[in-house]
Amino acid sequence: MKTNKTTVLKFIKTAAYPEQSPFHPSERFPEYGGEGISEENQVYSGIREILRNIGLDKENYGTPEWNPYGDFIKPGMTVFVKPNTVVHEHTQGKDIFGVINHASVIRPILDYVCKALKGEGRIILADCQLYMSDFDKAMEVSGVRELLEWYRTITDIPIENFDLRMNKGVRTYLYGRWKRQKIEHDPRGYTFVDLKDKSCFHGIDPMKLRIAIASYKKMREHHTETKHEYLFPNSLLESDVVITIPKLKTHRRTAITLALKNFMGIPSLKDALPHFTVGSVSEGGDQYINPSFRKNIITWLHDQKETIPFIPIKFVLAIVKKLMWESQRIVPFKDDIFEAMWHGNDTVWRTLHDLNRIIMYSNKKGEVQSSKQRTIFTIIDGVVGGEGDGPLETDPVYSGALLGSFNCSDIDAVAATLMGFDVGRIPLIQNAYTKDVPELPLTNQSLEELTIIEGDESYDLNELKQRYNLKYAPHPNWVGHIEYWKDDSNITGSEEPVKTIGMPPVGSSSEC
């Protein structure tokens, strides 16, 4: 497996995506074999520079033979590309590209993948969205559909594009969205992967694990005292290389959603993905902060609503649950946290570490091995990032940032620091470096050993804090808990002002 312990950072001059599909490069690079040239495409050249600075095929850089992905992609391989296309619309009408990828980020990745495959192999571009999202619309809005339609006319390499979900949510005529429509689009099927005692949930009471969109009984089918399994699409398991393209944005349960979190969009059955642990903190949960008899009742009502199959009974349970929740207008709760959307969430990081370990260490049959089974390469798309109420209703941040790395934990630590957050206060990142499952490490270095490359310069995480601070606003329930920039003395140790980036480009039409 290809490894490299550096993370590359690149800022493009204008924090904007090119508008004209198929997003050709703006100059004819020596290795570029295409015919089209775009007037302006800083995204393409930015990603190209990342591949160069991380040291890929450095002997041939600047020549027609330069083949950066050829260092780890060989002819005949299957390459799985995982974008972030979690939704098809911004519910508040703001810039959708603060939430999902723009297809121009995918174009150079496909170019260099095809160059490495040399006409032999397969590319699979797929995602597992929210239950209520529309996959086809997301492909259209992001520009991915149009890009792939064009790309299939210039290459004989099969490029597959499909929804990884086994089922999706549809509205019913009665209160709420309960009905599931079966889809199962992966032509290679699905496999349960069991981490057993290598799961981060080993030793935790499985009876308390929940996800709001599914019955607690379903969760208990997949998490027991001796079993912790997740359903993976075989197209992922059978891949040789995974290229993941997360966004640079905030999250309500994990503070940030970057490379580690992007793999939440791989498992095909969401029923087996714990998102919170029932009860208050003093009761061994993270669902809310303070003990609450009413919230216990609300949880019981929700469990029944998700379990009972009859729509009229669901309707009644939902109404009673709603009334119980609205009782806070008369007698307020001690806190307004529910479903662990706060900085005390101690569940989702465990789920994500499990998923990342499966992708790193499971073989093509879904059997967990002691060594890494595939190369994972990450490009974080922070050209337009998202702050505030993430991951779905973020305010756009025009950062112009791109990052690249071979390790999800390392690039997350760098990206979160760049955003202005203290990684030591983010369990998803911090716990990756405490070696919570030492037999299957997520990274092989410490935070102090991280190396960032920017242009011809190389520096560590502390130096990054001194150079840049994007000052992303956290999710409201994380405010005051992760921002290192609130204490300037903790950033630079001097009165020298920290450089900030984040103002929208001149003429931007975005509602920011």
VOGU-3710 file (C-alpha; in Angstrom, 3 decimals, decimal comma):
1> mktnkttvlk> 0,000/0,000/0,000  1,206/3,498/-0,845  1,993/5,561/2,268  3,182/9,111/2,813  3,202/10,965/6,118  2,756/14,484/4,771  -0,338/16,588/4,202  -0,243/19,118/1,375  -2,033/22,472/1,617  -2,815/24,660/-1,379
11> fiktaaypeq> -4,740/27,935/-1,554  -6,056/28,966/-4,952  -6,226/32,682/-5,740  -9,961/32,898/-6,308  -12,275/30,925/-4,043  -14,624/29,889/-6,818  -15,308/26,901/-9,045  -15,133/27,090/-12,847  -18,543/27,283/-14,442  -18,153/25,568/-17,806
21> spfhpserfp> -18,364/21,764/-17,842  -16,333/19,582/-18,404  -13,908/21,891/-16,540  -10,801/21,615/-18,714  -7,479/22,820/-17,279  -6,607/26,430/-18,018  -3,248/25,550/-19,541  -1,865/22,668/-21,541  0,241/20,855/-18,975  2,926/18,536/-20,399
31> eyggegisee> 1,140/15,377/-19,206  -2,329/16,561/-20,271  -3,603/14,453/-23,131  -6,913/16,199/-23,690  -7,869/18,715/-26,340  -9,913/21,277/-24,435  -8,522/24,256/-22,528  -10,519/26,453/-20,156  -10,055/30,177/-19,734  -9,886/29,892/-15,935
41> nqvysgirei> -9,676/26,767/-13,781  -7,615/27,205/-10,647  -9,148/24,084/-9,115  -7,506/21,808/-11,689  -4,068/23,376/-11,298  -4,460/23,398/-7,515  -5,084/19,663/-7,345  -2,252/19,075/-9,796  0,084/20,980/-7,479  -1,032/18,871/-4,516
51> lrnigldken> -0,112/15,691/-6,398  3,258/17,169/-7,257  4,040/18,423/-3,728  3,133/15,143/-2,095  5,891/13,620/-4,192  4,024/11,441/-6,672  6,108/10,283/-9,655  8,483/13,146/-8,938  11,089/11,887/-11,408  8,755/12,540/-14,348
61> ygtpewnpyg> 7,155/15,799/-13,217  7,142/18,383/-15,978  7,221/15,787/-18,765  4,483/14,101/-20,832  5,225/10,891/-18,892  4,246/12,341/-15,497  1,762/9,864/-14,019  1,186/10,813/-10,372  -1,497/8,270/-9,498  0,598/5,637/-11,253
71> dfikpgmtvf> 2,572/5,341/-8,004  -0,364/3,415/-6,496  -2,875/2,799/-9,298  -1,929/0,096/-11,800  -3,688/-1,027/-15,002  -6,551/-3,421/-14,272  -7,334/-2,042/-10,818  -10,729/-0,947/-9,521  -10,696/2,630/-8,239  -13,530/3,725/-5,960
81> vkpntvvheh> -14,151/7,488/-5,882  -16,191/8,728/-2,907  -17,428/12,332/-3,251  -19,616/14,196/-0,790  -23,024/14,577/-2,426  -25,035/14,039/0,757  -28,013/16,201/-0,324  -29,417/17,715/-3,491  -30,405/21,117/-2,112  -29,584/23,605/0,614
91> tqgkdifgvi> -32,777/23,857/2,646  -32,145/27,558/3,332  -31,348/28,402/-0,263  -27,679/29,163/0,397  -24,687/28,062/-1,653  -25,050/24,284/-2,031  -21,309/23,981/-2,663  -20,659/24,774/0,966  -22,300/21,388/1,570  -21,430/19,151/-1,407
101> nhasvirpil> -18,644/18,794/-3,973  -18,499/20,668/-7,239  -17,759/18,441/-10,228  -14,724/20,525/-11,190  -12,883/18,962/-8,220  -13,591/15,512/-9,636  -12,388/16,295/-13,187  -8,601/16,323/-12,535  -8,936/13,270/-10,300  -10,570/11,334/-13,144
111> dyvckalkge> -7,926/12,552/-15,588  -5,061/11,231/-13,494  -6,876/8,005/-12,583  -7,481/7,245/-16,266  -3,858/8,018/-17,076  -2,751/5,526/-14,413  -5,174/2,787/-15,541  -3,930/3,027/-19,149  -7,237/1,824/-20,552  -7,549/-1,205/-18,253
121> griiladcql> -9,615/-1,309/-15,085  -12,737/0,265/-13,666  -13,806/3,498/-11,957  -16,742/3,535/-9,556  -18,055/6,901/-8,368  -20,732/6,345/-5,751  -22,197/7,783/-2,559  -24,679/6,889/0,176  -26,833/9,910/0,923  -29,350/10,805/3,573
131> ymsdfdkame> -32,501/8,712/3,426  -34,553/11,634/2,155  -32,072/12,862/-0,443  -32,502/12,463/-4,194  -29,393/10,855/-5,700  -30,183/11,774/-9,311  -30,822/15,407/-8,419  -27,597/15,564/-6,413  -25,643/14,267/-9,404  -27,277/16,923/-11,559
141> vsgvrellew> -26,860/19,844/-9,141  -23,214/19,001/-8,422  -22,421/18,771/-12,137  -21,265/15,155/-11,765  -23,835/13,731/-14,168  -22,884/16,064/-17,024  -19,178/15,507/-16,361  -19,501/11,710/-16,458  -21,655/11,788/-19,580  -18,893/13,712/-21,335
151> yrtitdipie> -16,131/11,575/-19,868  -17,658/8,346/-21,136  -17,326/9,697/-24,675  -13,543/10,043/-24,414  -12,497/6,867/-22,570  -13,150/3,145/-22,868  -12,617/2,685/-19,125  -15,970/1,827/-17,504  -17,123/4,607/-15,170  -19,979/3,485/-12,943
161> nfdlrmnkgv> -22,116/5,905/-10,959  -24,808/4,717/-8,571  -26,512/5,180/-5,226  -25,003/3,018/-2,454  -28,141/3,005/-0,318  -30,144/-0,201/0,008  -33,282/1,828/0,559  -34,369/5,447/0,677  -37,068/7,331/2,513  -40,282/8,489/0,890
171> rtylygrwkr> -43,155/10,524/2,226  -46,373/8,980/3,392  -49,768/10,621/3,498  -49,799/10,655/7,278  -47,552/12,528/9,695  -43,867/12,213/8,869  -41,657/10,252/6,473  -41,689/6,591/7,443  -41,895/4,520/4,312  -38,749/2,977/2,865
181> qkiehdprgy> -38,321/2,246/-0,805  -35,934/-0,573/-1,625  -33,349/0,262/-4,277  -30,118/-1,823/-3,935  -28,177/-0,462/-6,905  -24,775/-2,035/-6,282  -24,503/-4,728/-8,980  -21,977/-6,654/-6,855  -24,184/-6,928/-3,787  -23,470/-6,252/-0,133
191> tfvdlkdksc> -21,502/-7,870/2,696  -21,647/-7,506/6,475  -18,225/-6,826/7,990  -17,867/-7,693/11,685  -15,138/-6,023/13,734  -15,947/-8,141/16,800  -13,749/-7,053/19,726  -11,832/-4,638/17,471  -14,840/-2,314/17,416  -14,767/0,923/19,390
201> fhgidpmklr> -18,109/-0,221/20,834  -16,583/-3,314/22,424  -17,460/-3,243/26,117  -20,263/-0,676/25,666  -23,869/-1,691/26,376  -25,333/-2,318/22,895  -28,874/-1,946/24,259  -28,327/1,808/24,560  -27,144/2,473/20,986  -29,479/4,342/18,651
211> iaiasykkmr> -29,942/6,067/15,318  -33,040/8,222/15,074  -34,207/6,935/11,671  -34,425/3,236/12,597  -35,835/0,897/15,197  -33,660/0,147/18,214  -34,411/-3,522/17,536  -32,657/-3,249/14,187  -29,625/-1,772/15,900  -29,514/-4,731/18,285
221> ehhtetkhey> -29,372/-7,150/15,374  -25,998/-5,728/14,399  -24,448/-4,691/17,722  -24,257/-7,248/20,528  -21,751/-8,183/23,224  -19,701/-10,148/20,676  -20,699/-8,651/17,301  -20,333/-5,201/15,749  -21,137/-5,409/12,064  -21,758/-2,949/9,273
231> lfpnsllesd> -23,164/-3,556/5,798  -20,752/-2,540/3,040  -21,271/-2,406/-0,723  -19,112/-5,009/-2,431  -18,058/-2,407/-4,981  -16,102/-0,743/-2,186  -14,752/-3,962/-0,696  -13,576/-5,202/-4,095  -11,758/-1,949/-4,879  -7,979/-1,643/-4,860
241> vvitipklkt> -7,823/2,112/-4,286  -10,217/4,553/-2,630  -10,073/8,251/-3,474  -12,243/10,230/-1,087  -13,263/13,873/-1,630  -14,732/15,348/1,571  -15,823/18,938/2,075  -14,321/21,369/4,582  -17,250/21,968/6,922  -18,628/21,747/10,437
251> hrrtaitlal> -20,848/19,098/11,986  -23,353/18,986/14,824  -22,198/15,681/16,336  -18,490/15,530/15,469  -17,526/19,239/15,265  -16,108/18,759/11,769  -16,940/16,567/8,797  -13,801/15,919/6,778  -12,048/12,727/5,638  -12,885/10,411/8,543
261> knfmgipslk> -16,520/11,516/8,500  -16,856/11,214/4,714  -16,861/7,433/5,082  -20,231/7,632/6,818  -21,429/7,802/3,220  -20,236/4,276/2,420  -22,281/1,746/4,471  -25,491/0,793/2,722  -27,615/0,068/5,806  -27,945/3,039/8,120
271> dalphftvgs> -29,808/1,003/10,748  -26,454/-0,342/11,988  -24,762/3,057/12,415  -24,942/4,231/16,066  -25,332/8,004/16,338  -26,039/8,401/20,044  -26,308/6,532/23,327  -29,630/6,909/25,133  -29,862/8,812/28,382  -28,120/11,743/30,016
281> vseggdqyin> -24,422/11,936/30,765  -24,908/10,884/34,401  -26,939/7,914/33,173  -24,146/6,723/30,901  -25,514/8,282/27,726  -24,822/11,283/25,531  -28,312/11,850/24,125  -28,740/14,942/26,310  -26,917/16,619/29,171  -29,181/16,499/32,242
291> psfrkniitw> -31,486/13,681/33,444  -35,045/14,248/32,231  -38,132/12,135/32,852  -39,906/13,761/29,907  -37,027/13,096/27,530  -37,027/9,467/28,656  -40,689/9,258/27,694  -40,004/10,996/24,366  -37,264/8,458/23,645  -39,609/5,567/24,453
301> lhdqketipf> -42,299/7,036/22,174  -39,771/7,463/19,372  -38,537/3,883/19,785  -42,080/2,608/19,441  -42,802/4,836/16,455  -39,762/3,498/14,613  -40,545/-0,118/15,537  -44,290/-0,515/15,064  -45,110/-1,083/11,360  -48,653/0,334/11,300
311> ipikfvlaiv> -48,867/3,885/9,952  -51,969/4,971/11,982  -50,260/3,943/15,228  -47,069/5,723/14,130  -49,204/8,797/13,559  -50,586/8,740/17,105  -47,175/8,103/18,656  -45,645/10,954/16,675  -48,353/13,375/17,793  -47,939/12,418/21,463
321> kklmwesqri> -44,171/12,714/21,128  -44,563/16,180/19,593  -46,868/17,318/22,387  -44,462/16,025/25,006  -41,578/17,900/23,380  -43,612/21,122/23,160  -44,313/20,926/26,914  -40,983/22,705/27,317  -42,817/25,894/26,373  -44,552/25,628/29,751
331> vpfkddifea> -41,847/23,904/31,789  -38,469/24,292/30,052  -35,987/21,425/29,932  -32,713/21,948/31,773  -31,063/21,704/28,351  -32,390/21,660/24,788  -30,057/18,881/23,583  -31,570/15,742/22,073  -30,123/12,974/19,871  -26,612/13,992/21,008
341> mwhgndtvwr> -26,186/16,970/18,694  -23,548/18,579/20,915  -19,902/18,551/21,954  -20,536/15,739/24,437  -21,367/13,167/21,743  -19,296/10,096/22,609  -20,851/7,767/20,038  -20,382/8,909/16,451  -16,580/9,019/16,613  -16,686/5,322/17,533
351> tlhdlnriim> -18,889/4,527/14,538  -16,590/6,450/12,223  -13,437/4,823/13,555  -15,068/1,450/12,973  -15,955/2,359/9,391  -12,495/3,709/8,645  -10,873/0,556/10,010  -13,058/-1,619/7,838  -12,143/0,360/4,727  -8,457/0,253/5,646
361> ysnkkgevqs> -8,130/-3,335/6,879  -10,883/-5,514/5,391  -10,075/-7,624/2,345  -12,283/-8,063/-0,706  -14,354/-10,679/1,118  -15,044/-8,365/4,041  -12,623/-10,167/6,365  -10,668/-7,870/8,687  -6,904/-8,344/8,339  -3,944/-7,156/10,403
371> skqrtiftii> -2,445/-5,115/7,549  -3,843/-2,406/5,272  -5,665/-3,792/2,254  -6,006/-0,790/-0,049  -4,557/2,651/-0,644  -6,719/5,571/0,472  -6,018/9,016/-0,944  -7,884/12,144/0,160  -8,475/15,505/-1,505  -10,390/17,887/0,794
381> dgvvggegdg> -12,491/20,362/-1,150  -12,416/23,618/0,783  -12,701/25,967/-2,166  -16,074/26,744/-0,659  -16,431/25,361/2,854  -19,285/25,362/5,329  -19,544/26,765/8,850  -22,190/26,961/11,550  -25,134/24,572/11,424  -23,397/21,692/9,672
391> pletdpvysg> -23,420/19,388/7,960  -26,537/20,249/5,969  -27,412/23,906/6,625  -23,996/25,512/6,670  -23,182/29,084/5,818  -20,690/29,163/2,925  -17,082/30,124/3,613  -15,029/31,098/0,556  -11,706/29,662/1,702  -10,037/28,663/-1,568
401> allgsfncsd> -8,366/25,772/0,266  -7,424/22,340/-1,076  -5,654/19,640/0,928  -4,248/16,222/0,046  -2,972/13,259/2,066  -2,718/9,478/2,206  -4,100/9,381/5,770  -7,587/10,457/6,819  -6,710/11,161/10,456  -3,682/13,268/9,544
411> idavaatlmg> -5,464/15,395/6,969  -8,377/15,895/9,386  -6,002/17,167/12,076  -4,475/19,632/9,629  -7,803/20,760/8,161  -9,489/21,213/11,556  -6,541/23,289/12,768  -6,754/25,358/9,597  -10,423/26,002/10,381  -9,417/27,374/13,777
421> fdvgripliq> -10,280/24,380/15,963  -8,330/22,644/18,722  -8,033/19,019/17,578  -7,377/17,959/21,159  -11,003/18,817/21,914  -12,454/16,915/18,960  -12,859/13,220/19,920  -13,109/12,064/16,296  -9,576/13,304/15,657  -7,944/13,157/19,078
431> naytkdvpel> -8,926/9,528/19,698  -7,377/8,469/16,397  -4,013/9,426/17,895  -4,564/7,747/21,262  -4,607/4,372/19,460  -8,021/3,285/20,783  -7,599/-0,028/18,913  -3,798/-0,423/18,738  -3,947/-3,585/16,625  -5,583/-1,606/13,795
441> pltnqsleel> -4,167/1,931/13,984  -5,767/4,728/12,019  -2,466/6,611/11,840  1,154/5,718/12,474  2,340/9,069/13,764  1,563/11,552/16,526  0,084/15,012/16,189  3,516/16,441/16,947  4,996/14,529/13,999  2,540/15,849/11,413
451> tiiegdesyd> 4,201/17,602/8,482  2,419/20,123/6,269  3,815/21,013/2,848  2,780/24,269/1,201  4,634/25,139/-1,964  8,341/24,777/-1,203  7,853/25,108/2,551  7,417/22,435/5,208  6,168/22,994/8,764  4,327/21,379/11,675
461> lnelkqrynl> 0,883/21,830/13,225  1,975/24,603/15,595  3,441/26,562/12,712  0,184/26,106/10,805  -1,632/27,832/13,669  0,703/30,788/13,353  0,360/31,051/9,584  -3,368/30,676/9,012  -6,672/30,804/10,817  -9,867/30,568/8,812
471> kyaphpnwvg> -11,956/31,162/11,965  -14,808/28,894/10,940  -17,843/29,274/13,192  -18,593/25,917/14,866  -22,020/24,389/15,100  -23,913/26,360/17,805  -23,707/23,418/20,227  -19,907/23,344/19,884  -19,325/27,073/20,288  -16,882/27,835/23,088
481> hieywkddsn> -15,510/24,288/23,221  -13,169/23,896/20,245  -12,072/27,318/18,973  -8,378/27,766/19,753  -8,508/31,261/18,264  -10,548/32,590/21,187  -7,287/32,727/23,129  -4,758/34,364/20,819  -1,907/33,661/23,223  -2,529/29,987/22,604
491> itgseepvkt> -1,981/30,480/18,886  1,205/32,380/18,408  2,516/33,341/21,818  2,973/36,891/20,538  1,011/39,971/19,609  1,567/39,362/15,893  -1,899/39,133/14,276  -2,899/35,798/12,781  -3,599/35,852/9,054  -7,194/35,039/8,198
501> igmppvgsss> -8,806/33,945/4,977  -12,482/33,612/4,305  -13,926/36,725/2,679  -15,982/35,970/-0,423  -14,466/36,895/-3,787  -15,404/40,220/-5,311  -18,654/39,930/-7,208  -19,767/36,792/-5,396  -23,501/36,246/-5,650  -23,611/33,847/-2,748
511> ec> -25,837/34,607/0,210  -23,176/34,522/2,941
//
